[in-house]
Amino acid sequence: MNFFEQELRRFTGKETAFKSSKPLYAGRACFIQLSGNRRARLEFVTCGTADHFEALDVTILSTTDGKIDHLRLRFKDYCAQRKGGCSGSVWPHIWIYRDETKWYVAPTGLEIKAIAQAAYDYIMLFA
């Protein structure tokens, strides 16, 4: 299991709003089956800086028609700024440095639950 899958499992785990879902994981993405031919795809994405994954993208897909809608949940909208880095303060993000993937200042459990709740609420609009 890669780091991204491990973290997606935390965001969609039984202790979050996704407790009744049965997500499927493939590579760096998570898929949740919705009603009919719709699926939700969750994945961590960069926002302009290479190898700094600063947001969770949620995409609603149709198996017949492709992309229906998309929402980007930026960690800085849900997480408190922390001390660290060259500038003195940073927001949580995943980064890849020297072939090692890890959190550069990890979000708290409550922050993960808040992001998961926002993703879940959005997905339920299409369920």
MOPAC internal coordinates of N, CA, C and O (Angstrom, degrees):
PM7 1SCF
backbone

  N    0.0000 0     0.00 0     0.00 0    0    0    0
  C    1.4500 1     0.00 0     0.00 0    1    0    0
  C    1.5300 1   107.87 1     0.00 0    2    1    0
  O    1.2310 1   120.47 1   -51.48 1    3    2    1
  N    1.3399 1   116.70 1   128.52 1    3    2    1
  C    1.4601 1   119.55 1   179.24 1    5    3    2
  C    1.5306 1   110.83 1   -82.42 1    6    5    3
  O    1.2310 1   120.75 1   -11.08 1    7    6    5
  N    1.3176 1   116.18 1   168.92 1    7    6    5
  C    1.4630 1   121.66 1  -176.55 1    9    7    6
  C    1.5286 1   111.81 1   -59.76 1   10    9    7
  O    1.2310 1   120.28 1   138.96 1   11   10    9
  N    1.3306 1   117.08 1   -41.04 1   11   10    9
  C    1.4609 1   120.40 1  -178.24 1   13   11   10
  C    1.5318 1   111.13 1   -64.15 1   14   13   11
  O    1.2310 1   120.42 1   137.67 1   15   14   13
  N    1.3189 1   116.81 1   -42.33 1   15   14   13
  C    1.4647 1   120.01 1   177.26 1   17   15   14
  C    1.5215 1   110.41 1   -63.47 1   18   17   15
  O    1.2310 1   120.37 1   136.98 1   19   18   17
  N    1.3064 1   116.89 1   -43.02 1   19   18   17
  C    1.4593 1   121.38 1   179.23 1   21   19   18
  C    1.5325 1   110.90 1   -58.12 1   22   21   19
  O    1.2310 1   120.60 1   136.09 1   23   22   21
  N    1.3176 1   116.45 1   -43.91 1   23   22   21
  C    1.4688 1   119.83 1  -179.50 1   25   23   22
  C    1.5233 1   111.77 1   -73.49 1   26   25   23
  O    1.2310 1   119.74 1   143.71 1   27   26   25
  N    1.3180 1   118.11 1   -36.29 1   27   26   25
  C    1.4668 1   120.01 1   175.27 1   29   27   26
  C    1.5219 1   110.72 1   -61.81 1   30   29   27
  O    1.2310 1   120.69 1   144.81 1   31   30   29
  N    1.3254 1   116.29 1   -35.19 1   31   30   29
  C    1.4619 1   120.05 1   176.14 1   33   31   30
  C    1.5303 1   111.18 1   -64.08 1   34   33   31
  O    1.2310 1   120.05 1   145.06 1   35   34   33
  N    1.3315 1   117.51 1   -34.94 1   35   34   33
  C    1.4696 1   120.33 1   175.66 1   37   35   34
  C    1.5228 1   111.05 1   -66.91 1   38   37   35
  O    1.2310 1   120.35 1   139.90 1   39   38   37
  N    1.3344 1   116.93 1   -40.10 1   39   38   37
  C    1.4653 1   121.47 1  -178.01 1   41   39   38
  C    1.5241 1   112.09 1   -73.20 1   42   41   39
  O    1.2310 1   119.88 1   156.41 1   43   42   41
  N    1.3327 1   117.84 1   -23.59 1   43   42   41
  C    1.4651 1   121.11 1  -178.18 1   45   43   42
  C    1.5303 1   111.70 1  -116.81 1   46   45   43
  O    1.2310 1   120.42 1  -160.42 1   47   46   45
  N    1.3053 1   116.80 1    19.58 1   47   46   45
  C    1.4570 1   121.78 1  -175.56 1   49   47   46
  C    1.5144 1   114.38 1   -76.01 1   50   49   47
  O    1.2310 1   121.30 1    -3.32 1   51   50   49
  N    1.3287 1   115.11 1   176.68 1   51   50   49
  C    1.4681 1   122.53 1  -176.52 1   53   51   50
  C    1.5301 1   113.17 1   -65.97 1   54   53   51
  O    1.2310 1   119.88 1   160.47 1   55   54   53
  N    1.3421 1   117.83 1   -19.53 1   55   54   53
  C    1.4593 1   119.92 1  -179.98 1   57   55   54
  C    1.5329 1   111.85 1   -91.91 1   58   57   55
  O    1.2310 1   120.17 1  -174.46 1   59   58   57
  N    1.3400 1   117.27 1     5.54 1   59   58   57
  C    1.4655 1   121.53 1   177.19 1   61   59   58
  C    1.5305 1   109.49 1  -110.67 1   62   61   59
  O    1.2310 1   120.61 1     5.40 1   63   62   61
  N    1.3057 1   116.44 1  -174.60 1   63   62   61
  C    1.4598 1   121.68 1   179.50 1   65   63   62
  C    1.5298 1   112.29 1   -63.30 1   66   65   63
  O    1.2310 1   119.98 1   163.87 1   67   66   65
  N    1.3160 1   117.64 1   -16.13 1   67   66   65
  C    1.4632 1   122.30 1  -178.02 1   69   67   66
  C    1.5262 1   113.02 1   -86.99 1   70   69   67
  O    1.2310 1   119.79 1  -161.95 1   71   70   69
  N    1.3141 1   118.00 1    18.05 1   71   70   69
  C    1.4761 1   121.83 1  -173.11 1   73   71   70
  C    1.5236 1   114.27 1   -55.63 1   74   73   71
  O    1.2310 1   119.57 1   150.92 1   75   74   73
  N    1.3302 1   118.43 1   -29.08 1   75   74   73
  C    1.4641 1   119.75 1  -178.79 1   77   75   74
  C    1.5311 1   112.51 1   -99.39 1   78   77   75
  O    1.2310 1   120.24 1  -176.77 1   79   78   77
  N    1.3299 1   117.14 1     3.23 1   79   78   77
  C    1.4655 1   120.98 1  -179.92 1   81   79   78
  C    1.5244 1   110.86 1   -86.35 1   82   81   79
  O    1.2310 1   121.47 1   -19.18 1   83   82   81
  N    1.3140 1   114.80 1   160.82 1   83   82   81
  C    1.4640 1   120.99 1   175.18 1   85   83   82
  C    1.5216 1   107.94 1  -124.73 1   86   85   83
  O    1.2310 1   120.60 1  -103.16 1   87   86   85
  N    1.3418 1   116.45 1    76.84 1   87   86   85
  C    1.4681 1   119.15 1  -177.75 1   89   87   86
  C    1.5250 1   112.23 1   -67.50 1   90   89   87
  O    1.2310 1   121.44 1   -28.83 1   91   90   89
  N    1.3187 1   114.85 1   151.17 1   91   90   89
  C    1.4573 1   122.88 1   172.85 1   93   91   90
  C    1.5259 1   106.89 1  -113.64 1   94   93   91
  O    1.2310 1   120.36 1   -38.35 1   95   94   93
  N    1.3161 1   116.92 1   141.65 1   95   94   93
  C    1.4510 1   121.54 1  -176.71 1   97   95   94
  C    1.5151 1   109.70 1  -117.90 1   98   97   95
  O    1.2310 1   121.14 1   -45.32 1   99   98   97
  N    1.3210 1   115.43 1   134.68 1   99   98   97
  C    1.4633 1   121.24 1   177.94 1  101   99   98
  C    1.5235 1   107.67 1  -142.30 1  102  101   99
  O    1.2310 1   120.66 1   -66.85 1  103  102  101
  N    1.3124 1   116.34 1   113.15 1  103  102  101
  C    1.4654 1   120.70 1  -179.67 1  105  103  102
  C    1.5129 1   111.15 1    62.31 1  106  105  103
  O    1.2310 1   120.53 1    62.16 1  107  106  105
  N    1.3144 1   116.59 1  -117.84 1  107  106  105
  C    1.4694 1   122.11 1  -178.84 1  109  107  106
  C    1.5198 1   112.33 1  -103.15 1  110  109  107
  O    1.2310 1   119.91 1  -163.96 1  111  110  109
  N    1.3254 1   117.77 1    16.04 1  111  110  109
  C    1.4586 1   121.46 1  -176.76 1  113  111  110
  C    1.5177 1   111.72 1  -124.64 1  114  113  111
  O    1.2310 1   121.83 1   -22.69 1  115  114  113
  N    1.3219 1   114.11 1   157.31 1  115  114  113
  C    1.4588 1   122.58 1   176.67 1  117  115  114
  C    1.5244 1   106.71 1  -124.62 1  118  117  115
  O    1.2310 1   120.44 1   -43.61 1  119  118  117
  N    1.3267 1   116.76 1   136.39 1  119  118  117
  C    1.4581 1   121.70 1  -179.39 1  121  119  118
  C    1.5274 1   109.47 1  -122.63 1  122  121  119
  O    1.2310 1   121.32 1   -42.95 1  123  122  121
  N    1.3243 1   115.08 1   137.05 1  123  122  121
  C    1.4598 1   121.29 1   178.47 1  125  123  122
  C    1.5224 1   107.60 1  -125.73 1  126  125  123
  O    1.2310 1   120.69 1   -55.04 1  127  126  125
  N    1.3240 1   116.29 1   124.96 1  127  126  125
  C    1.4540 1   120.98 1  -179.97 1  129  127  126
  C    1.5208 1   109.31 1   -76.27 1  130  129  127
  O    1.2310 1   120.79 1   -47.64 1  131  130  129
  N    1.3255 1   116.09 1   132.36 1  131  130  129
  C    1.4582 1   122.62 1   176.83 1  133  131  130
  C    1.5280 1   107.63 1  -111.34 1  134  133  131
  O    1.2310 1   119.95 1     7.15 1  135  134  133
  N    1.3078 1   117.70 1  -172.85 1  135  134  133
  C    1.4624 1   119.99 1  -179.04 1  137  135  134
  C    1.5280 1   110.52 1   -70.83 1  138  137  135
  O    1.2310 1   121.45 1   -24.41 1  139  138  137
  N    1.3039 1   114.82 1   155.59 1  139  138  137
  C    1.4592 1   120.31 1   179.20 1  141  139  138
  C    1.5177 1   111.45 1    63.53 1  142  141  139
  O    1.2310 1   121.01 1    44.43 1  143  142  141
  N    1.3130 1   115.67 1  -135.57 1  143  142  141
  C    1.4532 1   120.17 1  -177.84 1  145  143  142
  C    1.5397 1   112.26 1  -103.22 1  146  145  143
  O    1.2310 1   120.55 1  -154.95 1  147  146  145
  N    1.3292 1   116.56 1    25.05 1  147  146  145
  C    1.4684 1   120.51 1  -178.34 1  149  147  146
  C    1.5273 1   111.49 1   -99.46 1  150  149  147
  O    1.2310 1   121.69 1   -32.72 1  151  150  149
  N    1.3290 1   114.38 1   147.28 1  151  150  149
  C    1.4632 1   122.73 1   177.03 1  153  151  150
  C    1.5236 1   108.07 1  -137.21 1  154  153  151
  O    1.2310 1   120.96 1   -26.02 1  155  154  153
  N    1.3158 1   115.76 1   153.98 1  155  154  153
  C    1.4641 1   121.29 1   172.35 1  157  155  154
  C    1.5239 1   107.64 1  -111.25 1  158  157  155
  O    1.2310 1   120.48 1   -43.42 1  159  158  157
  N    1.3275 1   116.70 1   136.58 1  159  158  157
  C    1.4624 1   121.89 1   176.54 1  161  159  158
  C    1.5245 1   108.03 1  -118.28 1  162  161  159
  O    1.2310 1   120.55 1   -51.59 1  163  162  161
  N    1.3269 1   116.55 1   128.41 1  163  162  161
  C    1.4589 1   122.53 1   176.85 1  165  163  162
  C    1.5179 1   107.93 1  -115.94 1  166  165  163
  O    1.2310 1   120.76 1   -42.68 1  167  166  165
  N    1.3294 1   116.15 1   137.32 1  167  166  165
  C    1.4551 1   120.52 1   176.88 1  169  167  166
  C    1.5254 1   109.35 1  -158.56 1  170  169  167
  O    1.2310 1   121.24 1   -30.91 1  171  170  169
  N    1.3266 1   115.23 1   149.09 1  171  170  169
  C    1.4593 1   121.06 1   176.12 1  173  171  170
  C    1.5179 1   108.50 1   -79.70 1  174  173  171
  O    1.2310 1   120.55 1   -41.34 1  175  174  173
  N    1.3415 1   116.55 1   138.66 1  175  174  173
  C    1.4587 1   120.85 1  -177.87 1  177  175  174
  C    1.5234 1   111.39 1  -134.98 1  178  177  175
  O    1.2310 1   121.84 1   -20.63 1  179  178  177
  N    1.3381 1   114.08 1   159.37 1  179  178  177
  C    1.4587 1   120.72 1   175.10 1  181  179  178
  C    1.5239 1   108.82 1   -87.32 1  182  181  179
  O    1.2310 1   121.05 1   -19.39 1  183  182  181
  N    1.3140 1   115.59 1   160.61 1  183  182  181
  C    1.4700 1   120.68 1   179.00 1  185  183  182
  C    1.5290 1   110.06 1  -126.92 1  186  185  183
  O    1.2310 1   120.65 1  -137.31 1  187  186  185
  N    1.3160 1   116.35 1    42.69 1  187  186  185
  C    1.4536 1   119.74 1   176.71 1  189  187  186
  C    1.5124 1   115.21 1   116.22 1  190  189  187
  O    1.2310 1   119.55 1   161.58 1  191  190  189
  N    1.3214 1   118.47 1   -18.42 1  191  190  189
  C    1.4560 1   121.44 1   178.19 1  193  191  190
  C    1.5212 1   108.23 1  -112.30 1  194  193  191
  O    1.2310 1   120.94 1   -57.13 1  195  194  193
  N    1.3139 1   115.80 1   122.87 1  195  194  193
  C    1.4647 1   120.10 1  -178.00 1  197  195  194
  C    1.5205 1   110.91 1   -59.49 1  198  197  195
  O    1.2310 1   120.86 1   -42.12 1  199  198  197
  N    1.3128 1   115.95 1   137.88 1  199  198  197
  C    1.4651 1   124.15 1   176.55 1  201  199  198
  C    1.5224 1   114.48 1    63.69 1  202  201  199
  O    1.2310 1   119.81 1  -162.46 1  203  202  201
  N    1.3421 1   117.97 1    17.54 1  203  202  201
  C    1.4665 1   122.99 1   172.27 1  205  203  202
  C    1.5228 1   106.47 1  -117.49 1  206  205  203
  O    1.2310 1   120.44 1   -76.19 1  207  206  205
  N    1.3033 1   116.77 1   103.81 1  207  206  205
  C    1.4610 1   122.06 1  -177.14 1  209  207  206
  C    1.5242 1   108.00 1   -92.21 1  210  209  207
  O    1.2310 1   121.14 1   -76.61 1  211  210  209
  N    1.3323 1   115.43 1   103.39 1  211  210  209
  C    1.4634 1   122.81 1  -168.61 1  213  211  210
  C    1.5232 1   114.61 1  -108.31 1  214  213  211
  O    1.2310 1   120.66 1  -175.29 1  215  214  213
  N    1.3281 1   116.35 1     4.71 1  215  214  213
  C    1.4596 1   118.47 1  -176.00 1  217  215  214
  C    1.5274 1   110.50 1  -154.40 1  218  217  215
  O    1.2310 1   121.76 1   -17.22 1  219  218  217
  N    1.3209 1   114.24 1   162.78 1  219  218  217
  C    1.4573 1   122.28 1   173.44 1  221  219  218
  C    1.5203 1   106.85 1  -111.45 1  222  221  219
  O    1.2310 1   120.67 1   -61.75 1  223  222  221
  N    1.3243 1   116.33 1   118.25 1  223  222  221
  C    1.4638 1   120.75 1   176.73 1  225  223  222
  C    1.5198 1   108.94 1   -90.96 1  226  225  223
  O    1.2310 1   121.01 1   -44.24 1  227  226  225
  N    1.3180 1   115.67 1   135.76 1  227  226  225
  C    1.4547 1   122.23 1   175.61 1  229  227  226
  C    1.5247 1   106.60 1  -121.55 1  230  229  227
  O    1.2310 1   120.85 1   -60.22 1  231  230  229
  N    1.3177 1   115.97 1   119.78 1  231  230  229
  C    1.4588 1   121.43 1  -178.67 1  233  231  230
  C    1.5222 1   108.57 1  -120.87 1  234  233  231
  O    1.2310 1   121.03 1   -46.62 1  235  234  233
  N    1.3215 1   115.63 1   133.38 1  235  234  233
  C    1.4552 1   121.27 1   175.71 1  237  235  234
  C    1.5259 1   106.87 1   -98.56 1  238  237  235
  O    1.2310 1   121.25 1   -54.11 1  239  238  237
  N    1.3224 1   115.22 1   125.89 1  239  238  237
  C    1.4600 1   121.78 1  -175.49 1  241  239  238
  C    1.5189 1   111.16 1  -119.93 1  242  241  239
  O    1.2310 1   121.02 1   -29.86 1  243  242  241
  N    1.3109 1   115.66 1   150.14 1  243  242  241
  C    1.4599 1   122.98 1   170.15 1  245  243  242
  C    1.5154 1   106.76 1  -110.64 1  246  245  243
  O    1.2310 1   120.28 1   -44.94 1  247  246  245
  N    1.3208 1   117.07 1   135.06 1  247  246  245
  C    1.4611 1   119.76 1   179.98 1  249  247  246
  C    1.5309 1   111.74 1   -68.73 1  250  249  247
  O    1.2310 1   120.35 1   162.60 1  251  250  249
  N    1.3253 1   116.94 1   -17.40 1  251  250  249
  C    1.4630 1   119.72 1   179.54 1  253  251  250
  C    1.5300 1   113.12 1  -105.18 1  254  253  251
  O    1.2310 1   119.90 1   147.93 1  255  254  253
  N    1.3325 1   117.80 1   -32.07 1  255  254  253
  C    1.4630 1   120.84 1  -173.21 1  257  255  254
  C    1.5377 1   114.37 1  -112.90 1  258  257  255
  O    1.2310 1   119.26 1   176.08 1  259  258  257
  N    1.3315 1   119.01 1    -3.92 1  259  258  257
  C    1.4618 1   121.25 1   178.90 1  261  259  258
  C    1.5245 1   113.06 1    85.86 1  262  261  259
  O    1.2310 1   120.97 1    33.95 1  263  262  261
  N    1.3054 1   115.75 1  -146.05 1  263  262  261
  C    1.4682 1   121.94 1  -174.57 1  265  263  262
  C    1.5288 1   111.50 1   -68.23 1  266  265  263
  O    1.2310 1   121.38 1   -50.56 1  267  266  265
  N    1.3438 1   114.96 1   129.44 1  267  266  265
  C    1.4600 1   121.38 1   178.47 1  269  267  266
  C    1.5232 1   109.96 1  -100.60 1  270  269  267
  O    1.2310 1   120.45 1   130.99 1  271  270  269
  N    1.3313 1   116.75 1   -49.01 1  271  270  269
  C    1.4661 1   120.95 1  -177.23 1  273  271  270
  C    1.5228 1   108.73 1  -157.56 1  274  273  271
  O    1.2310 1   121.14 1   -11.87 1  275  274  273
  N    1.3304 1   115.42 1   168.13 1  275  274  273
  C    1.4610 1   120.73 1  -174.69 1  277  275  274
  C    1.5319 1   109.50 1  -151.75 1  278  277  275
  O    1.2310 1   120.70 1   -37.12 1  279  278  277
  N    1.3249 1   116.26 1   142.88 1  279  278  277
  C    1.4636 1   122.01 1   176.66 1  281  279  278
  C    1.5200 1   108.95 1  -140.32 1  282  281  279
  O    1.2310 1   120.46 1   -43.93 1  283  282  281
  N    1.3274 1   116.73 1   136.07 1  283  282  281
  C    1.4668 1   121.69 1   177.53 1  285  283  282
  C    1.5299 1   108.28 1  -110.41 1  286  285  283
  O    1.2310 1   120.85 1   -59.41 1  287  286  285
  N    1.3314 1   115.98 1   120.59 1  287  286  285
  C    1.4610 1   122.30 1   178.79 1  289  287  286
  C    1.5285 1   107.94 1  -102.92 1  290  289  287
  O    1.2310 1   120.76 1   -77.44 1  291  290  289
  N    1.3149 1   116.16 1   102.56 1  291  290  289
  C    1.4684 1   121.12 1  -178.59 1  293  291  290
  C    1.5231 1   109.43 1   -78.47 1  294  293  291
  O    1.2310 1   120.99 1   -45.42 1  295  294  293
  N    1.3140 1   115.72 1   134.58 1  295  294  293
  C    1.4649 1   120.37 1  -178.64 1  297  295  294
  C    1.5241 1   111.53 1   -59.16 1  298  297  295
  O    1.2310 1   119.80 1   144.93 1  299  298  297
  N    1.3402 1   117.98 1   -35.07 1  299  298  297
  C    1.4619 1   119.33 1  -177.38 1  301  299  298
  C    1.5273 1   112.58 1   -67.88 1  302  301  299
  O    1.2310 1   119.94 1   165.25 1  303  302  301
  N    1.3324 1   117.73 1   -14.75 1  303  302  301
  C    1.4653 1   121.00 1   175.56 1  305  303  302
  C    1.5300 1   112.12 1   -81.56 1  306  305  303
  O    1.2310 1   120.38 1   164.72 1  307  306  305
  N    1.3323 1   116.88 1   -15.28 1  307  306  305
  C    1.4645 1   121.46 1  -176.42 1  309  307  306
  C    1.5255 1   113.64 1  -122.26 1  310  309  307
  O    1.2310 1   120.37 1   167.39 1  311  310  309
  N    1.3113 1   116.90 1   -12.61 1  311  310  309
  C    1.4609 1   121.12 1  -174.06 1  313  311  310
  C    1.5195 1   110.71 1  -117.40 1  314  313  311
  O    1.2310 1   121.22 1   -29.27 1  315  314  313
  N    1.3099 1   115.28 1   150.73 1  315  314  313
  C    1.4678 1   120.79 1   175.75 1  317  315  314
  C    1.5214 1   109.48 1   -79.22 1  318  317  315
  O    1.2310 1   121.43 1   -32.83 1  319  318  317
  N    1.3157 1   114.87 1   147.17 1  319  318  317
  C    1.4555 1   120.29 1   175.41 1  321  319  318
  C    1.5264 1   109.05 1   -70.15 1  322  321  319
  O    1.2310 1   120.48 1   -37.57 1  323  322  321
  N    1.3240 1   116.70 1   142.43 1  323  322  321
  C    1.4627 1   121.59 1  -177.51 1  325  323  322
  C    1.5194 1   110.88 1  -119.57 1  326  325  323
  O    1.2310 1   121.16 1   -20.54 1  327  326  325
  N    1.3185 1   115.38 1   159.46 1  327  326  325
  C    1.4642 1   120.11 1   173.99 1  329  327  326
  C    1.5128 1   108.82 1   -74.81 1  330  329  327
  O    1.2310 1   120.94 1   -39.69 1  331  330  329
  N    1.3227 1   115.81 1   140.31 1  331  330  329
  C    1.4544 1   120.72 1   178.37 1  333  331  330
  C    1.5086 1   111.04 1   148.53 1  334  333  331
  O    1.2310 1   120.80 1    -8.03 1  335  334  333
  N    1.2946 1   116.08 1   171.97 1  335  334  333
  C    1.4493 1   121.57 1   178.16 1  337  335  334
  C    1.5093 1   113.19 1    75.30 1  338  337  335
  O    1.2310 1   120.74 1    -2.04 1  339  338  337
  N    1.3127 1   116.19 1   177.96 1  339  338  337
  C    1.4633 1   122.17 1  -178.15 1  341  339  338
  C    1.5240 1   112.17 1   -69.23 1  342  341  339
  O    1.2310 1   120.19 1   147.01 1  343  342  341
  N    1.3185 1   117.25 1   -32.99 1  343  342  341
  C    1.4637 1   120.64 1  -176.96 1  345  343  342
  C    1.5260 1   112.66 1   -83.56 1  346  345  343
  O    1.2310 1   120.22 1   171.62 1  347  346  345
  N    1.3055 1   117.18 1    -8.38 1  347  346  345
  C    1.4593 1   120.30 1   179.07 1  349  347  346
  C    1.5125 1   114.38 1    99.84 1  350  349  347
  O    1.2310 1   120.19 1   157.23 1  351  350  349
  N    1.3509 1   117.24 1   -22.77 1  351  350  349
  C    1.4578 1   119.32 1   178.15 1  353  351  350
  C    1.5306 1   109.81 1  -150.36 1  354  353  351
  O    1.2310 1   121.31 1   -34.81 1  355  354  353
  N    1.3327 1   115.10 1   145.19 1  355  354  353
  C    1.4659 1   121.61 1  -178.84 1  357  355  354
  C    1.5222 1   109.75 1  -144.54 1  358  357  355
  O    1.2310 1   121.53 1   -18.82 1  359  358  357
  N    1.3291 1   114.68 1   161.18 1  359  358  357
  C    1.4610 1   120.72 1   171.15 1  361  359  358
  C    1.5179 1   107.43 1   -99.38 1  362  361  359
  O    1.2310 1   120.13 1   -27.32 1  363  362  361
  N    1.3143 1   117.36 1   152.68 1  363  362  361
  C    1.4630 1   119.24 1   177.60 1  365  363  362
  C    1.5251 1   111.94 1   -56.23 1  366  365  363
  O    1.2310 1   121.02 1   -39.62 1  367  366  365
  N    1.3080 1   115.65 1   140.38 1  367  366  365
  C    1.4573 1   122.34 1   173.13 1  369  367  366
  C    1.5234 1   109.26 1  -162.59 1  370  369  367
  O    1.2310 1   121.34 1   -22.94 1  371  370  369
  N    1.3115 1   115.05 1   157.06 1  371  370  369
  C    1.4625 1   121.48 1   175.01 1  373  371  370
  C    1.5197 1   106.57 1   -89.91 1  374  373  371
  O    1.2310 1   120.69 1   -41.20 1  375  374  373
  N    1.3060 1   116.29 1   138.80 1  375  374  373
  C    1.4574 1   118.44 1   176.70 1  377  375  374
  C    1.5103 1   111.14 1  -137.73 1  378  377  375
  O    1.2310 1   121.83 1   -25.18 1  379  378  377
  N    1.3135 1   114.11 1   154.82 1  379  378  377
  C    1.4585 1   121.31 1   176.58 1  381  379  378
  C    1.5181 1   106.54 1  -112.97 1  382  381  379
  O    1.2310 1   120.90 1   -60.30 1  383  382  381
  N    1.3172 1   115.88 1   119.70 1  383  382  381
  C    1.4589 1   121.44 1  -178.91 1  385  383  382
  C    1.5169 1   108.49 1  -136.82 1  386  385  383
  O    1.2310 1   121.16 1   -57.39 1  387  386  385
  N    1.3284 1   115.38 1   122.61 1  387  386  385
  C    1.4684 1   121.60 1  -178.42 1  389  387  386
  C    1.5265 1   111.73 1    52.09 1  390  389  387
  O    1.2310 1   121.21 1  -131.80 1  391  390  389
  N    1.3080 1   115.28 1    48.20 1  391  390  389
  C    1.4674 1   123.35 1   177.89 1  393  391  390
  C    1.5274 1   113.82 1    63.87 1  394  393  391
  O    1.2310 1   119.82 1  -162.98 1  395  394  393
  N    1.3125 1   117.96 1    17.02 1  395  394  393
  C    1.4614 1   121.56 1   175.45 1  397  395  394
  C    1.5278 1   108.45 1  -115.74 1  398  397  395
  O    1.2310 1   120.84 1   -51.83 1  399  398  397
  N    1.3308 1   116.00 1   128.17 1  399  398  397
  C    1.4595 1   121.88 1   179.24 1  401  399  398
  C    1.5138 1   108.97 1  -104.45 1  402  401  399
  O    1.2310 1   120.62 1   -51.33 1  403  402  401
  N    1.3376 1   116.42 1   128.67 1  403  402  401
  C    1.4621 1   120.49 1   179.21 1  405  403  402
  C    1.5238 1   109.36 1  -162.39 1  406  405  403
  O    1.2310 1   121.42 1    -8.31 1  407  406  405
  N    1.3147 1   114.89 1   171.69 1  407  406  405
  C    1.4594 1   120.78 1   174.94 1  409  407  406
  C    1.5285 1   108.71 1   -76.18 1  410  409  407
  O    1.2310 1   120.71 1   -46.25 1  411  410  409
  N    1.3002 1   116.25 1   133.75 1  411  410  409
  C    1.4580 1   121.83 1   168.59 1  413  411  410
  C    1.5175 1   103.88 1  -100.02 1  414  413  411
  O    1.2310 1   120.60 1   -87.51 1  415  414  413
  N    1.2735 1   116.46 1    92.49 1  415  414  413
  C    1.4707 1   124.91 1  -171.15 1  417  415  414
  C    1.5319 1   108.10 1    70.52 1  418  417  415
  O    1.2310 1   120.44 1   -80.45 1  419  418  417
  N    1.2910 1   116.77 1    99.55 1  419  418  417
  C    1.4665 1   122.77 1  -175.66 1  421  419  418
  C    1.5235 1   112.14 1   -79.30 1  422  421  419
  O    1.2310 1   120.23 1   -32.34 1  423  422  421
  N    1.3316 1   117.17 1   147.66 1  423  422  421
  C    1.4677 1   120.21 1   173.91 1  425  423  422
  C    1.5280 1   109.98 1   -72.48 1  426  425  423
  O    1.2310 1   121.08 1   -24.89 1  427  426  425
  N    1.3101 1   115.53 1   155.11 1  427  426  425
  C    1.4583 1   120.38 1   177.21 1  429  427  426
  C    1.5260 1   109.22 1   -76.36 1  430  429  427
  O    1.2310 1   120.86 1   -12.09 1  431  430  429
  N    1.3176 1   115.97 1   167.91 1  431  430  429
  C    1.4584 1   120.55 1   177.08 1  433  431  430
  C    1.5198 1   112.11 1   -59.35 1  434  433  431
  O    1.2310 1   120.26 1   141.19 1  435  434  433
  N    1.3304 1   117.11 1   -38.81 1  435  434  433
  C    1.4708 1   120.49 1   178.71 1  437  435  434
  C    1.5204 1   111.65 1   -67.50 1  438  437  435
  O    1.2310 1   120.33 1   144.35 1  439  438  437
  N    1.3247 1   116.97 1   -35.65 1  439  438  437
  C    1.4645 1   120.13 1   178.20 1  441  439  438
  C    1.5332 1   110.38 1   -68.94 1  442  441  439
  O    1.2310 1   120.36 1   140.28 1  443  442  441
  N    1.3182 1   116.91 1   -39.72 1  443  442  441
  C    1.4639 1   120.20 1   176.13 1  445  443  442
  C    1.5267 1   110.12 1   -61.84 1  446  445  443
  O    1.2310 1   120.33 1   136.81 1  447  446  445
  N    1.3221 1   116.97 1   -43.19 1  447  446  445
  C    1.4685 1   120.23 1   178.74 1  449  447  446
  C    1.5263 1   111.45 1   -63.10 1  450  449  447
  O    1.2310 1   120.03 1   142.98 1  451  450  449
  N    1.3384 1   117.56 1   -37.02 1  451  450  449
  C    1.4655 1   121.15 1   179.24 1  453  451  450
  C    1.5251 1   111.17 1   -66.20 1  454  453  451
  O    1.2310 1   120.30 1   136.79 1  455  454  453
  N    1.3257 1   117.03 1   -43.21 1  455  454  453
  C    1.4639 1   120.60 1   177.72 1  457  455  454
  C    1.5297 1   109.99 1   -65.88 1  458  457  455
  O    1.2310 1   120.62 1   136.70 1  459  458  457
  N    1.3202 1   116.42 1   -43.30 1  459  458  457
  C    1.4676 1   120.99 1   178.80 1  461  459  458
  C    1.5252 1   110.78 1   -61.48 1  462  461  459
  O    1.2310 1   120.08 1   139.82 1  463  462  461
  N    1.3223 1   117.45 1   -40.18 1  463  462  461
  C    1.4663 1   121.09 1   179.35 1  465  463  462
  C    1.5254 1   110.53 1   -64.59 1  466  465  463
  O    1.2310 1   120.32 1   137.74 1  467  466  465
  N    1.3286 1   116.99 1   -42.26 1  467  466  465
  C    1.4644 1   120.52 1   178.57 1  469  467  466
  C    1.5314 1   110.38 1   -63.03 1  470  469  467
  O    1.2310 1   120.36 1   136.57 1  471  470  469
  N    1.3255 1   116.91 1   -43.43 1  471  470  469
  C    1.4675 1   121.14 1   178.45 1  473  471  470
  C    1.5239 1   110.42 1   -63.11 1  474  473  471
  O    1.2310 1   120.70 1   135.35 1  475  474  473
  N    1.3178 1   116.26 1   -44.65 1  475  474  473
  C    1.4632 1   121.52 1  -179.69 1  477  475  474
  C    1.5337 1   110.87 1   -62.23 1  478  477  475
  O    1.2310 1   120.13 1   133.93 1  479  478  477
  N    1.3297 1   117.36 1   -46.07 1  479  478  477
  C    1.4712 1   121.13 1  -179.93 1  481  479  478
  C    1.5293 1   110.58 1   -59.57 1  482  481  479
  O    1.2310 1   120.72 1   137.91 1  483  482  481
  N    1.3220 1   116.23 1   -42.09 1  483  482  481
  C    1.4608 1   120.58 1   178.30 1  485  483  482
  C    1.5332 1   111.33 1   -63.96 1  486  485  483
  O    1.2310 1   120.82 1   133.02 1  487  486  485
  N    1.3262 1   116.03 1   -46.98 1  487  486  485
  C    1.4620 1   120.74 1  -179.17 1  489  487  486
  C    1.5310 1   110.99 1   -61.30 1  490  489  487
  O    1.2310 1   120.06 1   141.50 1  491  490  489
  N    1.3248 1   117.50 1   -38.50 1  491  490  489
  C    1.4620 1   120.74 1  -178.09 1  493  491  490
  C    1.5331 1   112.62 1   -65.69 1  494  493  491
  O    1.2310 1   119.61 1   162.25 1  495  494  493
  N    1.3301 1   118.34 1   -17.75 1  495  494  493
  C    1.4594 1   120.53 1   173.96 1  497  495  494
  C    1.5357 1   111.17 1   -63.49 1  498  497  495
  O    1.2310 1   120.75 1   156.02 1  499  498  497
  N    1.3318 1   116.17 1   -23.98 1  499  498  497
  C    1.4517 1   121.66 1  -175.76 1  501  499  498
  C    1.5350 1   113.27 1  -112.32 1  502  501  499
  O    1.2310 1   120.10 1  -178.62 1  503  502  501
  N    1.3173 1   117.41 1     1.38 1  503  502  501
  C    1.4742 1   121.46 1  -174.33 1  505  503  502
  C    1.5197 1   112.38 1   -67.87 1  506  505  503
  O    1.2310 1   120.10 1   180.00 1  507  506  505

